Amino acid sequence: MNRAIVSGALALVSAATGLALAPAASAAPQACVTSTLNTGYETQGSITAVKSSSSSCGDLNLTYSDDTTSSGYDYYAGRLRRSSDGSWFTCSRGYKTDFPIYDGNHSINDSRYWLCTDVSGGTRFGVASWLDGGDTVKITH
Protein backbone atom coordinates (compact mmCIF):
# COMPACT_ATOMS: atom_id res chain seq x y z
CA MET A 1 0.00 0.00 0.00
CA ASN A 2 2.88 2.39 0.75
CA ARG A 3 4.20 1.75 -2.76
CA ALA A 4 0.82 2.71 -4.21
CA ILE A 5 0.79 5.97 -2.24
CA VAL A 6 4.36 6.84 -3.30
CA SER A 7 3.59 5.98 -6.94
CA GLY A 8 0.43 8.08 -6.82
CA ALA A 9 2.30 11.03 -5.29
CA LEU A 10 5.01 10.82 -7.96
CA ALA A 11 2.38 10.73 -10.69
CA LEU A 12 0.72 13.88 -9.27
CA VAL A 13 4.05 15.71 -9.04
CA SER A 14 4.90 14.74 -12.62
CA ALA A 15 1.51 15.90 -13.88
CA ALA A 16 1.76 19.20 -12.01
CA THR A 17 5.26 19.80 -13.40
CA GLY A 18 3.99 19.19 -16.93
CA LEU A 19 1.14 21.66 -16.40
CA ALA A 20 3.48 24.30 -15.05
CA LEU A 21 5.73 24.06 -18.10
CA ALA A 22 3.00 24.19 -20.74
CA PRO A 23 2.12 27.91 -20.43
CA ALA A 24 5.78 28.95 -20.57
CA ALA A 25 6.30 27.08 -23.83
CA SER A 26 3.28 28.68 -25.50
CA ALA A 27 4.37 32.18 -24.44
CA ALA A 28 7.72 31.96 -26.24
CA PRO A 29 8.01 34.11 -29.40
CA GLN A 30 7.56 32.32 -32.68
CA ALA A 31 9.99 32.49 -35.53
CA CYS A 32 9.68 35.27 -38.07
CA VAL A 33 6.46 35.50 -40.08
CA THR A 34 6.39 36.20 -43.84
CA SER A 35 3.69 38.20 -45.64
CA THR A 36 3.29 38.62 -49.40
CA LEU A 37 2.32 42.15 -50.47
CA ASN A 38 1.79 44.23 -53.60
CA THR A 39 3.58 47.57 -53.73
CA GLY A 40 2.15 50.94 -54.55
CA TYR A 41 3.79 53.65 -56.63
CA GLU A 42 5.40 55.84 -53.94
CA THR A 43 2.66 54.77 -51.52
CA GLN A 44 1.65 51.60 -49.68
CA GLY A 45 0.21 49.01 -51.99
CA SER A 46 -3.20 47.49 -52.32
CA ILE A 47 -2.27 44.66 -49.97
CA THR A 48 -1.00 45.52 -46.50
CA ALA A 49 -0.26 43.37 -43.45
CA VAL A 50 0.00 43.67 -39.67
CA LYS A 51 3.30 43.22 -37.85
CA SER A 52 3.13 40.00 -35.86
CA SER A 53 2.96 40.58 -32.11
CA SER A 54 4.36 37.14 -31.34
CA SER A 55 7.28 37.16 -33.79
CA SER A 56 10.88 37.30 -32.63
CA CYS A 57 11.71 39.64 -35.57
CA GLY A 58 11.57 43.36 -34.82
CA ASP A 59 12.14 44.61 -38.35
CA LEU A 60 10.42 44.53 -41.73
CA ASN A 61 12.86 42.56 -43.88
CA LEU A 62 12.47 42.44 -47.67
CA THR A 63 13.21 38.78 -48.42
CA TYR A 64 11.80 38.54 -51.97
CA SER A 65 10.98 41.00 -54.74
CA ASP A 66 9.56 40.69 -58.24
CA ASP A 67 9.30 43.92 -60.21
CA THR A 68 7.01 42.81 -63.03
CA THR A 69 6.70 46.18 -64.77
CA SER A 70 10.25 47.53 -64.92
CA SER A 71 13.70 46.29 -65.83
CA GLY A 72 13.99 43.65 -63.12
CA TYR A 73 14.72 45.98 -60.21
CA ASP A 74 13.19 48.77 -58.15
CA TYR A 75 13.82 50.76 -54.98
CA TYR A 76 11.57 50.01 -52.00
CA ALA A 77 10.51 51.72 -48.79
CA GLY A 78 8.48 50.45 -45.86
CA ARG A 79 5.30 52.35 -44.97
CA LEU A 80 3.67 52.28 -41.54
CA ARG A 81 0.18 53.31 -40.48
CA ARG A 82 -0.25 55.59 -37.47
CA SER A 83 -2.71 54.21 -34.95
CA SER A 84 -3.57 57.75 -33.77
CA ASP A 85 -5.13 59.03 -37.01
CA GLY A 86 -4.79 56.24 -39.61
CA SER A 87 -2.36 58.18 -41.79
CA TRP A 88 0.57 56.47 -43.52
CA PHE A 89 4.23 57.49 -43.43
CA THR A 90 7.48 56.22 -44.93
CA CYS A 91 9.94 54.64 -42.48
CA SER A 92 13.02 56.68 -41.66
CA ARG A 93 15.19 54.40 -43.81
CA GLY A 94 13.28 55.72 -46.85
CA TYR A 95 14.04 54.58 -50.39
CA LYS A 96 17.58 53.37 -50.92
CA THR A 97 18.02 54.88 -54.37
CA ASP A 98 21.76 54.19 -54.34
CA PHE A 99 21.06 50.45 -54.14
CA PRO A 100 18.78 48.89 -56.79
CA ILE A 101 16.98 45.82 -55.49
CA TYR A 102 16.92 43.20 -58.21
CA ASP A 103 14.26 40.52 -58.53
CA GLY A 104 14.78 37.40 -56.45
CA ASN A 105 15.36 36.26 -52.89
CA HIS A 106 17.18 38.44 -50.37
CA SER A 107 18.93 37.59 -47.11
CA ILE A 108 17.16 38.44 -43.87
CA ASN A 109 20.64 39.08 -42.41
CA ASP A 110 21.61 41.76 -44.95
CA SER A 111 20.78 45.20 -43.54
CA ARG A 112 20.37 46.65 -47.05
CA TYR A 113 17.02 44.84 -47.19
CA TRP A 114 15.70 46.05 -43.81
CA LEU A 115 12.90 48.43 -44.82
CA CYS A 116 11.87 49.44 -41.29
CA THR A 117 13.49 48.72 -37.94
CA ASP A 118 12.05 48.35 -34.44
CA VAL A 119 8.44 48.04 -35.59
CA SER A 120 5.95 47.39 -32.79
CA GLY A 121 3.67 44.37 -32.94
CA GLY A 122 0.19 45.14 -34.22
CA THR A 123 1.35 47.92 -36.58
CA ARG A 124 -0.15 47.85 -40.10
CA PHE A 125 2.48 48.14 -42.83
CA GLY A 126 2.87 48.22 -46.59
CA VAL A 127 5.63 48.65 -49.15
CA ALA A 128 6.13 51.43 -51.69
CA SER A 129 8.03 51.23 -55.01
CA TRP A 130 10.05 54.15 -56.37
CA LEU A 131 9.85 53.39 -60.11
CA ASP A 132 6.34 51.94 -60.39
CA GLY A 133 3.73 50.06 -58.39
CA GLY A 134 2.35 46.56 -58.69
CA ASP A 135 5.46 44.65 -57.63
CA THR A 136 5.17 41.51 -55.53
CA VAL A 137 7.31 41.45 -52.39
CA LYS A 138 7.67 39.22 -49.35
CA ILE A 139 8.30 40.86 -46.01
CA THR A 140 9.62 38.74 -43.18
CA HIS A 141 8.66 40.25 -39.83
N, C-alpha and C positions, 0 to 999 in steps of 0.2 A: 504494500500500500504506500509506503514511503517513496518507493520508486515512481509510482504513478503521480504522486503529488509533485515530486521534483521534475518529472517529465512535463507535467502540465504547466508548472511555473516557467520552465525554460521555453515552452511553446508560446506562452503569453508574452514573455520578454522579447522573443524573436519577432512576434507579430507587431508588438508596439514599436520596436526598433524600425521595422519595415515601414510602418505608418509614419513615423517621424521623418524618415528620409524622403518619402515620396513628394511632399510639397517643395522641398528644397530643389529637387531635380527639375520640377516643372517650372520653377521660377528662374532658372538659368537662361541667359540670352540665347537666342537661336543664331545660327549662322546667318550670313548676309542674305538678303532677299533680292531677287531680280525682277524688275518691271520692264515691260516693252512699251515704248511710247512712240508717238508721231511728233515731229517737231513742227513748230510754227516759224514763219518768216519774221525774225526779230521779235518774236513773242512766244509765249508758251503754246504748245501745240494743241490739237483737238483731243488728244488723250493725255490725261495727267494721272498722277498716282499720289499716294500718301506714304510718307516716310514711316517705315515700320517702327513701332514702339518697342518691340521685343528683339530687334536685331542688334548684333554686336558691332555693326558698322555705323560710324557716325557721319560718314560723308556720302555724297552722291557721286558714284564712280561710273564713268562712261566705259562700259566693257564691250560694247559692240556698236558699230554704226554702219548704215547703208544709205548713202546719198544717191537716191535714184534719179534725181533730176539735174545733176551737175556733172562735173568731170571726175567723179569718184572720190571727192573729198569735200569737206565743209569745215566751218569753225562753229563751235557750240558753246552755249552758256546755259547754266542752270537758272531756273526761275522759281521763286518761292512765293507762296500766297500768304499775305498777312492775315492773321486771325482777327485782328482788331477791326478792319474795314473791308476785307476781301480783295484788296488790291494786290497786284502782282509786281514783283521787282526782280531785277537781275542780281544774282549773287555777286559778291565783291570780287570774285575772280574774273568775272566778265568773259568776254570772248577772247580767246587766245589767237589773235590774228597773225601772230608770228609763227604759229605752229599749225599747219593744216592737218586735220584729222582725216586720214584715208579710211576707206571702207574696210571693214573687217573686225576682228576681235582685238581687244585692248586689255592690257594687264591692270588688274585692280591695284597692284603695287606701284604703278608708275604715276607719280603726282601730276604729270601733264594731263591726265585724264580725270582728275578730280574736279568736277564742275562746281561743287559747293562743299564746304567743310563745316563740321560741327552743327549739323542740322538736327533739330529736336524731333523726337518721335511725334507722329500725328500731324506733321506739317505737309500740306499739299504742295507738290512740285511738278514742274514741267521742264521741257528743254526747248531752247530757241536755236535756230540756224541763222548764220550770218548771210549766206549766199542765196538761200531759198528755203522754203518750208517743205513739208511732206516727207522728210527723211524718217527712217525707222532707226531707233536707238534702243539699247538696253542699258538701264541704269541699275547698278548693284548698290543696294543701300541697307 
